[in-house]
Amino acid sequence: MTAVHTTARRPIDLDDVPGWFPPLDRLLFTWFLERQARQEVRGDLLELGVYMGKSAVLLGQHLHGAEKFTVCDLFEGDAPDEANQAESTKSYASLTRQAFEENYLSFHDELPQVVQAPSSVISGEVDPSTCRFVHIDASHLYEHVYGDIGAARELLGPDGVVVLDDFRSEHTPGVSVAAWEAVLNRGLRPLCLSTQKLYATWEDPEPFQDELLAMLRERDDIALSVQQAAGHRLVRVKSKAVKAPASPRSRHHVEVTEEPKAAPAPQPAPVRGRSLARRIAVDLTPPVVTRAVRRAVKG
């Protein structure tokens, strides 16, 4: 994620919020969150790295009852080290807390808990084992991602899901190393791999995957493959023109209704009996000629 986006336009729908959140990942987020709702898995939501709020808007749609949503980002603040500062300056120069909050409040009535700080502080802001869903999309540097994965393990409760962004992008090798190291050495169990994100858990992955595969096999807009590697079942998915699920509606959305069509102009009533031209002809023709014509027609 190296592009820089700026916008002053109020978002009408989720696609108007700058960011990188493909329809396939929006579908997968929704599926995992709705599965938790069906199974009455309760817990808080957490996002590390929010950019302009695109995925945060969707996450906020899935809060239930007294659950909390926490987001953590540097925004325009100082990074904890030079490498992180260089990364922020290059990729996120336009990111401000105000821009995020304005986008989020376009779709929701209240902001999440906003922690403006490096993601390394999050374990002091969120209680252990209280989260059910953690999205990691902060720094792409190995040391930081390693720490974010460790924090997610500490903060997730039973049946919790963690999502790692950019786990295989060519410009983010640090994320790839940290992600697969966690799979091989830290007990992380992959659930699903999209083009952009790794969905995983520290729970038994089989129940998640069995249900997920049943859903995926009913769709014709997702390419699916299943592989085995190092004792893990890897479910790989790729979009075939997936349509994103319905998202929250912006308060700036205006219903467009069709203007009522104007009634057609009234047409002149048809002339009954003889036509006007015929009547004029009769009026102007001498009576003797008219009688002669009539006799000829009758005869």
C-alpha positions as CSV (number, residue, x, y, z in Angstrom):
1,M,0.0,0.0,0.0
2,T,2.1,2.8,-1.3
3,A,-0.3,5.2,-3.0
4,V,-1.4,8.4,-1.3
5,H,-5.0,9.4,-1.5
6,T,-6.7,12.6,-0.6
7,T,-10.3,13.6,-0.8
8,A,-12.4,16.5,0.4
9,R,-15.7,14.9,-0.8
10,R,-18.0,13.5,1.8
11,P,-18.4,9.8,1.3
12,I,-21.8,8.7,-0.1
13,D,-21.0,5.0,0.3
14,L,-18.1,2.8,1.4
15,D,-16.4,2.9,-2.0
16,D,-16.0,6.7,-1.6
17,V,-13.7,6.2,1.4
18,P,-10.1,6.0,0.3
19,G,-8.3,2.8,1.1
20,W,-7.6,-0.8,0.0
21,F,-10.5,-3.1,0.9
22,P,-11.4,-5.3,-2.1
23,P,-15.0,-6.7,-2.3
24,L,-13.7,-10.3,-1.6
25,D,-12.2,-9.2,1.7
26,R,-15.3,-7.3,2.6
27,L,-17.2,-10.5,2.0
28,L,-14.9,-12.5,4.1
29,F,-14.9,-10.0,7.0
30,T,-18.7,-10.0,6.9
31,W,-18.8,-13.8,6.8
32,F,-16.5,-14.3,9.8
33,L,-18.2,-11.6,11.9
34,E,-21.7,-12.9,11.1
35,R,-20.6,-16.4,12.0
36,Q,-19.5,-15.1,15.4
37,A,-22.9,-13.5,15.7
38,R,-24.7,-16.7,14.8
39,Q,-22.7,-18.7,17.4
40,E,-23.2,-15.9,20.0
41,V,-19.5,-15.3,20.2
42,R,-19.2,-12.0,22.1
43,G,-16.2,-9.8,22.4
44,D,-14.7,-6.5,21.4
45,L,-13.3,-5.5,18.0
46,L,-9.8,-4.1,17.4
47,E,-8.1,-2.6,14.3
48,L,-4.4,-1.7,14.3
49,G,-3.8,0.8,11.4
50,V,-6.9,2.4,10.0
51,Y,-5.8,4.7,7.2
52,M,-9.0,6.6,6.2
53,G,-11.4,4.2,7.9
54,K,-12.7,2.0,5.1
55,S,-12.5,-1.3,7.0
56,A,-13.3,0.4,10.3
57,V,-16.6,1.5,8.9
58,L,-17.5,-2.1,8.1
59,L,-16.3,-3.4,11.5
60,G,-18.4,-0.8,13.3
61,Q,-21.5,-2.2,11.6
62,H,-21.0,-5.5,13.5
63,L,-20.9,-4.3,17.1
64,H,-23.5,-5.9,19.4
65,G,-24.8,-4.6,22.8
66,A,-22.0,-3.4,25.1
67,E,-19.2,-4.5,22.8
68,K,-16.4,-2.0,22.2
69,F,-14.4,-1.1,19.1
70,T,-10.9,0.2,19.4
71,V,-8.7,1.6,16.6
72,C,-5.0,2.4,16.9
73,D,-3.0,4.5,14.5
74,L,-0.2,7.0,14.4
75,F,-2.2,9.3,12.2
76,E,-0.1,12.5,11.9
77,G,1.9,11.7,15.1
78,D,5.5,10.8,15.3
79,A,6.6,7.2,14.7
80,P,8.7,5.3,17.3
81,D,11.7,4.9,15.1
82,E,13.3,6.2,11.9
83,A,12.3,3.3,9.7
84,N,8.6,3.6,10.8
85,Q,8.7,7.4,10.3
86,A,10.1,6.9,6.8
87,E,7.3,4.4,6.0
88,S,4.6,6.8,7.3
89,T,6.0,9.8,5.4
90,K,6.1,7.8,2.1
91,S,2.8,6.0,2.2
92,Y,0.5,7.9,4.6
93,A,1.4,11.6,4.3
94,S,-2.3,12.6,3.8
95,L,-3.6,10.6,6.8
96,T,-5.0,12.7,9.6
97,R,-7.1,11.7,12.6
98,Q,-9.7,14.3,11.5
99,A,-10.0,12.7,8.1
100,F,-10.5,9.3,9.6
101,E,-13.1,10.6,12.2
102,E,-15.1,12.5,9.6
103,N,-15.3,9.4,7.3
104,Y,-16.3,7.1,10.2
105,L,-18.9,9.5,11.5
106,S,-20.4,9.7,8.0
107,F,-21.7,6.1,8.6
108,H,-21.9,5.8,12.4
109,D,-23.3,7.9,15.2
110,E,-20.3,7.4,17.6
111,L,-16.6,7.1,17.1
112,P,-14.7,4.0,18.3
113,Q,-12.1,4.3,21.0
114,V,-9.3,6.0,19.2
115,V,-5.7,5.4,20.3
116,Q,-3.3,7.8,18.6
117,A,0.0,6.0,19.2
118,P,2.2,3.2,17.8
119,S,0.5,-0.2,17.8
120,S,3.0,-1.4,20.4
121,V,1.0,0.4,23.2
122,I,-2.2,-1.5,22.5
123,S,-1.8,-4.2,25.2
124,G,-2.0,-1.4,27.7
125,E,-5.2,0.0,26.2
126,V,-7.2,-3.2,25.7
127,D,-7.8,-5.9,28.3
128,P,-6.4,-9.4,27.7
129,S,-8.8,-12.0,26.1
130,T,-11.6,-9.5,25.5
131,C,-11.5,-9.3,21.7
132,R,-13.1,-11.6,19.1
133,F,-11.8,-10.0,15.9
134,V,-8.5,-8.2,15.4
135,H,-7.4,-6.6,12.1
136,I,-3.7,-5.9,11.8
137,D,-2.9,-3.3,9.1
138,A,-0.3,-1.0,10.8
139,S,3.4,-1.0,10.1
140,H,4.8,-3.3,7.5
141,L,8.1,-3.7,9.2
142,Y,8.9,-7.1,10.6
143,E,9.6,-6.1,14.2
144,H,6.4,-4.2,14.4
145,V,4.2,-6.9,12.8
146,Y,5.9,-9.5,15.1
147,G,4.7,-7.4,18.1
148,D,1.3,-6.9,16.6
149,I,0.8,-10.6,16.2
150,G,1.9,-11.2,19.8
151,A,-0.6,-8.5,21.0
152,A,-3.4,-10.1,19.0
153,R,-2.8,-13.5,20.6
154,E,-2.9,-11.9,24.1
155,L,-6.1,-9.9,23.4
156,L,-8.2,-12.4,21.5
157,G,-10.7,-14.5,23.5
158,P,-12.3,-17.9,22.6
159,D,-13.1,-18.3,18.9
160,G,-11.2,-15.2,18.1
161,V,-10.1,-14.3,14.5
162,V,-7.1,-12.3,13.5
163,V,-6.6,-10.9,10.0
164,L,-3.2,-9.9,8.7
165,D,-3.1,-7.4,5.8
166,D,-0.4,-7.4,3.0
167,F,0.9,-10.8,4.1
168,R,2.2,-11.6,0.6
169,S,2.5,-8.2,-1.2
170,E,5.8,-7.7,-3.0
171,H,6.6,-4.5,-1.1
172,T,5.9,-5.9,2.4
173,P,8.3,-8.8,2.9
174,G,8.4,-8.0,6.7
175,V,4.7,-8.9,7.0
176,S,5.2,-12.1,5.1
177,V,8.1,-13.2,7.3
178,A,6.3,-12.4,10.5
179,A,3.1,-14.1,9.4
180,W,4.5,-17.4,8.3
181,E,6.9,-17.4,11.3
182,A,3.8,-17.2,13.5
183,V,2.2,-20.1,11.6
184,L,5.3,-22.3,11.9
185,N,6.5,-21.3,15.4
186,R,3.9,-19.4,17.4
187,G,0.8,-21.6,17.0
188,L,-1.1,-19.4,14.5
189,R,-3.5,-21.5,12.4
190,P,-4.5,-20.3,8.9
191,L,-8.2,-20.2,8.1
192,C,-8.2,-18.6,4.7
193,L,-5.9,-16.8,2.3
194,S,-7.2,-14.1,0.0
195,T,-5.1,-12.1,-2.5
196,Q,-4.4,-9.5,0.2
197,K,-5.1,-10.9,3.6
198,L,-4.4,-13.9,5.9
199,Y,-7.3,-15.0,8.1
200,A,-6.2,-17.0,11.1
201,T,-6.9,-18.2,14.7
202,W,-5.2,-19.8,17.6
203,E,-8.2,-22.1,18.0
204,D,-9.0,-25.3,16.1
205,P,-9.3,-24.1,12.5
206,E,-11.4,-27.1,11.3
207,P,-14.9,-25.9,12.3
208,F,-14.2,-22.5,10.8
209,Q,-12.9,-24.0,7.6
210,D,-15.6,-26.6,7.1
211,E,-18.3,-23.9,7.3
212,L,-16.3,-21.5,5.1
213,L,-15.7,-24.1,2.4
214,A,-19.4,-25.0,2.4
215,M,-20.2,-21.3,1.7
216,L,-17.5,-20.9,-0.9
217,R,-18.4,-24.0,-2.9
218,E,-21.9,-22.6,-3.4
219,R,-20.6,-19.5,-5.2
220,D,-19.5,-19.2,-8.8
221,D,-17.8,-15.8,-8.3
222,I,-14.8,-17.0,-6.2
223,A,-12.0,-19.2,-7.4
224,L,-11.2,-21.8,-4.7
225,S,-8.3,-24.1,-4.0
226,V,-7.3,-26.2,-1.0
227,Q,-3.7,-27.2,-0.3
228,Q,-1.7,-28.8,2.5
229,A,1.5,-27.3,3.8
230,A,3.5,-28.1,7.0
231,G,0.4,-29.8,8.5
232,H,-1.9,-26.9,7.7
233,R,-5.0,-26.9,5.4
234,L,-4.7,-23.8,3.3
235,V,-7.9,-22.5,1.8
236,R,-7.0,-20.1,-1.0
237,V,-9.6,-17.8,-2.6
238,K,-9.5,-15.3,-5.5
239,S,-12.2,-13.0,-6.7
240,K,-14.0,-13.7,-10.0
241,A,-15.9,-10.4,-10.0
242,V,-17.2,-10.7,-6.5
243,K,-19.8,-8.1,-5.5
244,A,-19.2,-6.6,-2.1
245,P,-21.9,-7.2,0.5
246,A,-24.2,-4.4,1.6
247,S,-22.4,-1.8,3.6
248,P,-23.6,0.9,6.0
249,R,-25.3,3.8,4.3
250,S,-23.7,7.2,4.7
251,R,-25.7,10.0,6.3
252,H,-24.8,12.0,3.2
253,H,-26.6,9.6,1.0
254,V,-29.6,11.2,-0.8
255,E,-32.3,9.0,-2.2
256,V,-32.7,9.7,-5.9
257,T,-36.3,9.5,-7.0
258,E,-37.7,9.8,-10.5
259,E,-39.4,13.1,-11.4
260,P,-43.0,12.4,-12.2
261,K,-43.5,12.5,-16.0
262,A,-45.5,15.5,-17.3
263,A,-49.0,14.6,-18.5
264,P,-49.3,14.6,-22.3
265,A,-50.7,17.7,-23.9
266,P,-54.5,17.4,-24.6
267,Q,-55.3,16.6,-28.2
268,P,-58.0,18.4,-30.0
269,A,-61.3,16.5,-30.0
270,P,-61.9,14.8,-33.4
271,V,-64.5,16.6,-35.6
272,R,-67.7,14.6,-35.8
273,G,-69.5,14.1,-39.1
274,R,-68.2,15.8,-42.2
275,S,-64.6,17.0,-42.3
276,L,-63.9,20.7,-42.2
277,A,-62.6,20.7,-45.7
278,R,-65.7,18.9,-47.0
279,R,-68.0,21.3,-45.2
280,I,-66.1,24.3,-46.7
281,A,-66.3,22.8,-50.1
282,V,-70.1,22.3,-49.8
283,D,-70.5,25.9,-48.5
284,L,-68.6,27.4,-51.5
285,T,-70.1,25.2,-54.3
286,P,-73.2,26.6,-56.0
287,P,-76.4,24.6,-55.1
288,V,-77.1,23.6,-58.7
289,V,-73.6,22.0,-58.9
290,T,-73.9,20.3,-55.6
291,R,-77.3,18.7,-56.6
292,A,-75.7,17.5,-59.8
293,V,-72.8,15.9,-58.0
294,R,-75.1,14.2,-55.6
295,R,-77.3,12.8,-58.4
296,A,-74.2,11.5,-60.2
297,V,-72.9,9.7,-57.0
298,K,-76.3,8.1,-56.4
299,G,-76.7,7.1,-60.0
